[in-house]
């Protein structure tokens, strides 16, 4: 297992686990004709897609976009540490029949960077909407739609043939955990929760379970949208480790957060 800043510990699946997951990579290929344009547009990230839910615009919400950019940089720095340390093969390295429809990135597959970056963006944006205390942003629909969008972006990477479902699950956990850590640094909350992801315990398709225990990725296993709870450690593969020590105050992030919240009031 690899640990990053005591936030998340991640244990990669075994080779046999990835081979099992090829079933889903193969089946998701049937969606390529429908999602090809989406997949190409999301190569550089998915903030533009989040703006279809929350009204993001450079002229209307410049501080929010700057805050999201800072969060994504944190996610990228952290996810690449895991990717290089775990060095997991991509789907097309297990089977010549996968044939991705985009160029396969040169770094490791697990965890998914797109999942990490989109889920951190979705959570930070959701917390901004909640902090604004403005109608109608307190409604559950905002949390549900943002998480569904982040999930679709992650799954699109499996449709494209460059990621396994377990990559998305690990990336989502990493993104959500980093997202709450980032928000806490912005809002001066002293502690944050740390989690462990054990890829060897992720459900396998051969177990013939029903969703969400069939080996695919389901975002609601990690986030309780109606209650806006960040992580729901009710799965075998995610464990709550505990709360961290006190965080240091970050006046720059605190100021940027305040400017961003004001844009939604």
C-alpha positions as CSV (number, residue, x, y, z in Angstrom):
1,X,0.0,0.0,0.0
2,X,1.1,3.6,-0.7
3,X,0.1,6.5,1.5
4,X,-0.1,10.2,0.5
5,X,0.2,12.8,3.2
6,X,-1.7,10.6,5.6
7,X,-4.9,11.3,3.7
8,X,-5.4,8.1,1.8
9,X,-3.7,4.7,1.8
10,X,-4.2,2.7,-1.4
11,X,-3.4,-0.9,-2.1
12,X,-3.5,-1.9,-5.7
13,X,-5.4,-4.9,-7.0
14,X,-3.5,-8.0,-8.2
15,X,-3.0,-9.0,-11.8
16,X,-5.9,-11.5,-11.5
17,X,-8.2,-8.7,-10.3
18,X,-7.4,-6.5,-13.3
19,X,-8.0,-9.5,-15.7
20,X,-11.4,-10.0,-14.2
21,X,-12.2,-6.3,-14.8
22,X,-11.6,-6.7,-18.5
23,X,-15.1,-7.9,-18.7
24,X,-16.4,-4.4,-18.0
25,X,-13.9,-2.7,-20.2
26,X,-15.1,-4.9,-23.1
27,X,-18.8,-4.3,-22.4
28,X,-18.4,-0.6,-22.1
29,X,-16.9,-0.4,-25.6
30,X,-20.5,-0.7,-26.9
31,X,-21.0,2.9,-25.8
32,X,-18.1,4.4,-27.8
33,X,-20.3,5.6,-30.7
34,X,-22.6,7.5,-28.3
35,X,-19.9,9.0,-26.1
36,X,-17.0,9.5,-28.4
37,X,-17.4,13.3,-28.6
38,X,-17.7,13.5,-24.9
39,X,-14.6,11.5,-24.4
40,X,-12.6,13.6,-26.7
41,X,-13.8,16.8,-25.1
42,X,-12.9,15.5,-21.7
43,X,-9.3,14.7,-22.5
44,X,-8.2,17.9,-20.9
45,X,-10.5,17.8,-18.0
46,X,-14.2,18.2,-17.2
47,X,-14.7,21.6,-15.6
48,X,-16.6,22.7,-18.7
49,X,-19.1,19.8,-18.0
50,X,-19.5,20.9,-14.4
51,X,-20.5,24.3,-15.7
52,X,-23.6,22.7,-17.2
53,X,-24.8,22.1,-13.7
54,X,-23.5,25.0,-11.7
55,X,-23.4,28.3,-13.6
56,X,-19.6,28.7,-14.1
57,X,-18.3,31.4,-16.3
58,X,-15.0,33.4,-16.5
59,X,-16.9,36.6,-16.3
60,X,-19.3,35.5,-13.6
61,X,-17.2,33.2,-11.4
62,X,-13.5,33.9,-11.9
63,X,-12.6,33.2,-8.3
64,X,-14.5,29.9,-8.3
65,X,-12.6,28.8,-11.4
66,X,-9.3,29.8,-9.8
67,X,-10.2,27.8,-6.7
68,X,-11.1,24.8,-8.8
69,X,-7.8,25.1,-10.7
70,X,-5.9,25.1,-7.4
71,X,-7.8,22.0,-6.2
72,X,-7.1,20.2,-9.5
73,X,-3.4,20.9,-9.1
74,X,-3.5,19.3,-5.7
75,X,-5.3,16.3,-7.2
76,X,-2.8,16.0,-10.1
77,X,0.2,16.2,-7.8
78,X,-1.2,13.5,-5.5
79,X,-2.6,11.1,-8.1
80,X,0.7,11.0,-10.0
81,X,2.5,10.0,-6.9
82,X,0.2,7.0,-6.6
83,X,0.3,6.2,-10.3
84,X,4.1,6.1,-10.5
85,X,4.5,4.2,-7.2
86,X,1.9,1.5,-8.0
87,X,2.8,1.3,-11.8
88,X,-0.4,-0.6,-12.8
89,X,-0.8,-1.7,-16.4
90,X,-3.4,-0.3,-18.7
91,X,-6.3,-2.4,-20.1
92,X,-4.7,-2.7,-23.6
93,X,-1.6,-4.2,-22.0
94,X,-3.7,-7.1,-20.8
95,X,-5.6,-7.8,-24.0
96,X,-5.0,-7.0,-27.7
97,X,-8.8,-6.8,-28.1
98,X,-9.3,-3.6,-26.0
99,X,-8.1,-1.2,-28.7
100,X,-8.7,2.2,-27.0
101,X,-10.2,5.0,-29.1
102,X,-7.8,7.6,-27.6
103,X,-4.1,7.7,-27.1
104,X,-3.3,5.6,-23.9
105,X,-1.5,7.8,-21.4
106,X,2.1,6.8,-20.6
107,X,1.7,6.6,-16.8
108,X,0.0,3.9,-14.7
109,X,-3.7,3.2,-14.8
110,X,-4.5,3.0,-11.1
111,X,-6.0,5.2,-9.7
112,X,-7.8,7.2,-12.4
113,X,-6.6,10.7,-12.7
114,X,-9.8,11.9,-14.4
115,X,-11.8,10.4,-11.6
116,X,-9.6,12.1,-9.0
117,X,-9.7,15.5,-10.6
118,X,-13.4,15.5,-11.5
119,X,-14.5,14.3,-8.0
120,X,-12.4,16.8,-6.2
121,X,-13.8,19.5,-8.5
122,X,-17.4,18.3,-7.9
123,X,-17.0,18.2,-4.1
124,X,-15.3,21.6,-3.8
125,X,-18.0,23.2,-6.0
126,X,-20.7,21.5,-4.0
127,X,-19.2,22.8,-0.7
128,X,-19.1,26.3,-2.3
129,X,-22.8,26.1,-3.2
130,X,-23.6,24.9,0.3
131,X,-21.5,27.7,1.9
132,X,-23.3,30.4,0.0
133,X,-26.6,29.6,1.8
134,X,-28.5,30.7,-1.3
135,X,-31.7,29.3,-2.6
136,X,-31.8,26.8,-4.4
137,X,-28.3,25.6,-3.8
138,X,-29.2,23.7,-0.6
139,X,-31.4,21.3,-2.5
140,X,-30.1,17.7,-2.8
141,X,-30.3,17.8,-6.6
142,X,-27.0,19.8,-6.8
143,X,-25.0,17.1,-4.9
144,X,-26.6,14.3,-6.9
145,X,-26.1,15.9,-10.3
146,X,-22.5,16.9,-9.6
147,X,-21.6,13.4,-8.4
148,X,-23.4,11.8,-11.3
149,X,-21.5,14.0,-13.7
150,X,-18.2,13.1,-12.1
151,X,-19.1,9.4,-12.3
152,X,-19.9,9.7,-16.0
153,X,-16.5,11.3,-16.7
154,X,-14.8,8.5,-14.9
155,X,-16.8,5.8,-16.6
156,X,-16.1,7.4,-20.0
157,X,-12.5,6.6,-19.5
158,X,-13.5,2.9,-19.2
159,X,-15.6,3.3,-22.3
160,X,-12.6,4.7,-24.1
161,X,-10.6,1.6,-23.1
162,X,-7.9,3.3,-20.9
163,X,-9.2,2.5,-17.4
164,X,-10.7,-0.3,-15.3
165,X,-13.7,0.3,-13.0
166,X,-11.5,-0.2,-10.0
167,X,-9.3,2.7,-11.2
168,X,-12.4,5.0,-11.1
169,X,-13.4,3.8,-7.6
170,X,-9.9,4.5,-6.2
171,X,-9.7,7.8,-8.0
172,X,-13.1,8.9,-6.7
173,X,-12.1,8.1,-3.1
174,X,-8.9,10.0,-3.6
175,X,-10.7,13.0,-5.1
176,X,-13.4,13.1,-2.5
177,X,-10.9,12.9,0.4
178,X,-8.6,15.5,-1.1
179,X,-11.6,17.7,-1.8
180,X,-12.7,17.7,1.8
181,X,-9.1,18.3,2.9
182,X,-8.8,21.2,0.5
183,X,-12.1,22.7,1.7
184,X,-11.0,22.3,5.3
185,X,-7.8,24.2,4.5
186,X,-9.9,27.0,3.0
187,X,-12.4,27.2,5.8
188,X,-10.0,26.6,8.8
189,X,-11.6,23.3,9.9
190,X,-8.9,21.8,12.1
191,X,-9.2,18.1,11.1
192,X,-10.1,15.8,8.2
193,X,-10.8,12.1,7.9
194,X,-8.3,9.7,6.3
195,X,-9.3,6.5,4.5
196,X,-7.8,3.3,3.1
197,X,-8.7,1.8,-0.2
198,X,-7.8,-1.9,-0.7
199,X,-8.1,-2.8,-4.3
200,X,-7.7,-6.5,-3.6
201,X,-11.1,-6.4,-1.9
202,X,-12.9,-4.7,-4.7
203,X,-15.8,-6.9,-6.0
204,X,-15.0,-9.1,-8.9
205,X,-17.3,-9.9,-11.9
206,X,-16.9,-13.6,-11.4
207,X,-18.5,-13.4,-8.0
208,X,-21.8,-12.9,-9.8
209,X,-23.1,-10.3,-7.3
210,X,-25.8,-7.8,-8.1
211,X,-25.1,-4.0,-8.3
212,X,-23.2,-2.5,-6.6
213,X,-21.3,-5.7,-5.8
214,X,-20.9,-6.8,-9.4
215,X,-17.3,-5.4,-9.9
216,X,-18.3,-2.1,-11.6
217,X,-17.9,1.4,-10.3
218,X,-20.7,3.1,-8.4
219,X,-20.2,6.6,-7.0
220,X,-23.0,6.3,-4.4
221,X,-20.9,3.7,-2.6
222,X,-18.6,6.5,-1.6
223,X,-20.8,9.6,-1.3
224,X,-24.2,9.9,0.3
225,X,-25.6,12.7,-1.8
226,X,-29.0,13.3,0.0
227,X,-27.1,13.9,3.2
228,X,-24.1,15.5,1.5
229,X,-21.8,13.1,3.4
230,X,-18.4,12.9,1.9
231,X,-17.4,9.2,2.3
232,X,-19.7,6.3,3.2
233,X,-17.3,3.6,4.4
234,X,-19.9,0.8,4.1
235,X,-17.9,-1.2,1.5
236,X,-15.3,-3.9,2.1
237,X,-12.7,-2.1,0.1
238,X,-12.9,1.3,1.9
239,X,-12.0,1.8,5.6
240,X,-12.2,4.9,7.7
241,X,-8.7,5.3,9.3
242,X,-9.5,8.2,11.5
243,X,-9.2,12.0,11.9
244,X,-5.9,13.8,11.3
245,X,-4.0,16.2,13.5
246,X,-4.8,19.9,13.4
247,X,-4.3,21.6,10.0
248,X,-2.2,24.8,9.7
249,X,-4.1,27.9,8.8
250,X,-3.8,29.0,5.1
251,X,-4.7,32.7,4.7
252,X,-4.4,32.6,0.9
253,X,-6.8,29.8,0.5
254,X,-9.1,31.3,3.1
255,X,-9.2,34.6,1.1
256,X,-9.8,32.8,-2.2
257,X,-12.6,30.7,-0.7
258,X,-14.3,33.8,0.6
259,X,-14.2,35.5,-2.8
260,X,-15.5,32.4,-4.5
261,X,-18.4,31.9,-2.0
262,X,-19.5,35.5,-2.6
263,X,-19.9,34.8,-6.3
264,X,-22.8,32.4,-5.5
265,X,-24.6,34.7,-3.1
